[in-house]
Amino acid sequence: MNSDLPYFDELTRVVFPPVEDSSPEGIVSVGGNLSPGMLLSAYRQGIFPWYSDPEPILWWSPDPRCVFFPSDIHISRSMRKVLKKNLFRITLDTNFEAIINCCKEAPRPGQRGTWITDAMRDAYIKLHSLGYAHSVEVWNGKTLAGGLYGVSLGSCFFGESMFSRVSNASKVALILVLELLDTMSFEMFDCQVYSPHLETMGARLIPRNEFIIRLERCLEHRTLRGNWSKILSSSISHGL
């Protein structure tokens, strides 16, 4: 893909190569940019960016794909005890920039650095300002203890990254967002990349072609754009 492509706004649709033509690792394309139109087009086609400086942008669609179906979340006995203690306060979309910065700075065992480059951070902050990217903040008193962020399109949430500064904070964020998505009739939470930890919480691997079919069905639903904290509190106050 040409690295000198122009800036695409969120209304522009960019066509990527078919995911079936990806490399064995799942790389669909190389290059391009992180403008809103390119990012949103990629997600709509089951593709996401994942790379490290100084590499060019790599666009991925792995097979199989790791996903949660929100109603299938598994909460362990120990986590249920943590939740009952009400150790944390949860907010939505109150400090997206802080969440993505914390994810960027979080140490990743076995990795040389972060895949959240400065360009990636700026691109997702822009998606948040447009109402497509959202954050879950987990507070311990006035301290940001953990959280996650991702992108929402239709009835699919694409999880990007999470971090924890206090034990169990990121698990609490994940459980909260999955329970919330379930109440909102979301069909999928895309984990993108498999991990045994996610599997213990109910994530599963599905064939890429099944993921694409399910994603197309998700995209038939309206995207809930904007600040979720404000939108959902307004919905609750109106009994919706």
C-alpha positions in Angstrom: 0.0 0.0 0.0 1.3 3.5 -0.9 2.7 5.2 2.2 2.1 8.6 0.6 -1.7 8.3 0.6 -3.6 11.5 1.6 -5.4 12.1 4.8 -8.8 10.4 4.8 -11.6 11.8 6.9 -14.0 9.5 8.8 -16.5 9.5 6.0 -14.0 8.1 3.4 -14.0 4.4 2.7 -10.7 2.8 1.9 -10.6 -0.6 0.3 -7.9 -3.0 1.7 -6.8 -6.2 0.0 -9.0 -9.2 0.8 -8.1 -10.7 4.2 -8.0 -14.1 2.6 -4.8 -13.0 0.7 -2.9 -12.2 3.9 0.4 -13.6 4.8 0.4 -16.8 7.0 1.0 -14.5 10.0 -2.1 -12.4 9.1 -0.5 -9.3 7.5 -2.9 -7.9 4.9 -1.1 -4.8 3.8 1.9 -2.6 4.6 2.1 1.2 4.5 -0.7 3.8 4.3 -1.4 6.1 7.2 -3.4 6.3 10.4 -6.0 8.9 9.3 -9.6 8.3 10.6 -10.9 7.1 7.2 -8.2 4.5 6.9 -8.5 3.2 10.5 -12.3 3.0 10.4 -12.2 1.3 7.0 -9.7 -1.2 8.3 -11.8 -2.1 11.3 -14.9 -2.5 9.1 -13.0 -5.0 7.0 -11.7 -7.0 10.0 -8.2 -5.4 9.9 -6.2 -3.5 12.5 -2.8 -1.8 12.6 0.0 -3.3 14.7 3.6 -2.3 14.3 6.6 -0.7 16.1 8.8 2.2 15.1 10.7 2.4 12.7 8.6 -0.2 10.8 6.0 0.9 8.3 2.4 0.5 9.4 1.5 -3.2 9.3 -2.2 -4.1 8.8 -3.3 -7.4 10.3 -6.2 -9.9 10.1 -5.1 -13.0 11.9 -6.7 -16.4 11.4 -8.1 -17.6 13.8 -9.4 -14.5 15.6 -9.7 -14.1 19.4 -13.0 -12.7 20.5 -15.4 -12.4 23.4 -19.1 -12.9 23.1 -20.1 -10.5 25.9 -22.7 -12.8 27.4 -20.1 -15.6 27.8 -17.8 -13.7 30.1 -16.3 -16.0 32.8 -15.8 -14.3 36.2 -13.7 -16.4 38.6 -14.6 -16.9 42.2 -11.7 -14.8 43.3 -12.7 -11.9 40.9 -16.3 -12.1 42.2 -14.8 -11.5 45.7 -12.8 -8.5 44.4 -15.9 -7.0 42.7 -18.0 -7.4 45.9 -15.4 -5.4 47.9 -16.1 -2.3 45.7 -12.4 -1.4 45.8 -12.6 0.6 42.6 -14.7 3.4 41.0 -15.4 3.0 37.3 -15.9 5.8 34.7 -16.3 5.9 30.9 -14.7 8.3 28.5 -13.6 10.7 31.2 -9.9 10.7 30.4 -9.1 8.9 27.2 -5.8 10.5 26.7 -4.6 9.4 30.2 -5.7 5.8 29.5 -3.9 5.5 26.1 -0.7 7.2 27.6 -0.7 4.7 30.5 -1.2 1.8 28.0 1.7 3.2 26.0 4.0 3.4 29.0 3.0 0.1 30.6 5.8 -2.5 30.7 5.2 -5.5 28.4 7.1 -8.6 29.5 8.9 -10.2 26.6 8.6 -7.1 24.4 11.4 -4.7 23.6 9.0 -1.7 23.6 5.5 -0.6 22.9 3.5 -0.9 19.7 1.6 2.2 20.7 3.7 4.7 18.8 3.3 8.4 19.1 1.5 8.3 15.8 -0.9 5.6 17.0 -1.6 7.5 20.2 -2.4 10.6 18.3 -4.6 8.7 15.8 -6.8 7.1 18.5 -7.1 10.4 20.4 -8.5 11.8 17.2 -10.9 8.8 16.9 -12.0 9.5 20.4 -12.7 13.2 19.6 -14.8 11.9 16.7 -16.8 9.6 19.0 -15.5 6.2 17.8 -12.9 5.4 20.4 -13.7 4.9 24.1 -12.0 4.4 27.4 -12.8 2.7 30.6 -11.1 4.2 33.7 -10.6 2.3 36.9 -9.9 4.5 39.9 -8.5 3.6 43.3 -9.5 6.8 45.2 -8.3 9.6 43.1 -5.5 7.5 41.5 -5.9 5.9 38.0 -5.4 2.3 38.8 -6.1 0.7 35.4 -8.2 0.8 32.3 -8.6 0.0 28.7 -9.5 1.6 25.4 -10.9 0.5 22.0 -13.0 1.3 19.0 -16.8 0.8 18.6 -18.5 0.3 15.3 -22.0 -1.1 15.1 -22.4 -3.8 17.7 -18.7 -4.7 17.8 -16.1 -3.3 20.2 -12.5 -3.7 19.1 -10.3 -3.8 22.2 -6.9 -2.2 21.7 -5.0 -2.2 24.9 -5.3 -2.2 28.7 -3.1 -1.6 31.7 -3.1 -2.1 35.4 -1.2 -0.3 38.1 -3.1 -2.0 40.9 -3.7 -5.8 41.1 -6.9 -6.8 39.2 -7.7 -3.3 37.9 -7.5 -4.2 34.3 -9.6 -7.3 34.9 -12.2 -5.1 36.5 -12.2 -2.8 33.4 -12.6 -5.7 31.1 -15.4 -7.3 33.1 -17.2 -4.0 33.3 -17.0 -3.2 29.6 -18.1 -6.8 28.7 -21.1 -6.6 31.0 -22.0 -3.1 29.7 -21.7 -4.3 26.0 -24.0 -7.2 26.9 -26.7 -4.9 28.2 -26.3 -2.8 25.0 -26.8 -6.0 22.8 -23.3 -5.9 21.4 -22.4 -9.2 19.6 -18.6 -9.2 19.8 -15.6 -7.8 21.6 -12.6 -8.3 19.3 -9.5 -9.2 21.3 -7.4 -9.3 18.1 -4.6 -11.4 19.5 -5.0 -14.5 21.6 -3.7 -14.9 25.1 -4.2 -17.6 27.7 -5.3 -15.0 30.2 -8.1 -13.8 28.0 -9.2 -17.4 27.4 -9.6 -18.0 31.1 -12.1 -15.1 31.1 -14.2 -16.6 28.3 -12.5 -15.5 25.1 -12.4 -18.0 22.3 -10.7 -18.4 18.9 -13.0 -18.5 15.9 -12.1 -18.9 12.2 -11.4 -15.6 10.4 -14.2 -16.2 7.9 -16.7 -16.6 10.8 -15.3 -13.4 12.3 -15.9 -11.5 9.1 -19.5 -12.8 8.7 -20.3 -11.9 12.3 -18.6 -8.5 11.9 -20.7 -7.7 8.8 -23.8 -8.5 10.8 -22.5 -6.2 13.6 -22.0 -3.3 11.2 -25.7 -3.4 10.2 -26.4 -1.8 13.6 -26.1 1.9 14.4 -22.8 3.0 15.9 -23.2 4.6 19.3 -20.9 7.6 18.8 -19.9 10.2 21.3 -19.0 10.3 25.0 -20.5 7.0 26.4 -20.6 8.4 29.9 -22.9 11.2 28.9 -24.9 9.1 26.4 -25.6 6.2 28.8 -26.4 8.4 31.8 -28.9 10.3 29.6 -30.4 7.0 28.5 -30.7 5.7 32.0 -32.3 9.0 33.2 -34.9 8.7 30.4 -35.6 5.0 31.2 -34.1 3.7 28.0 
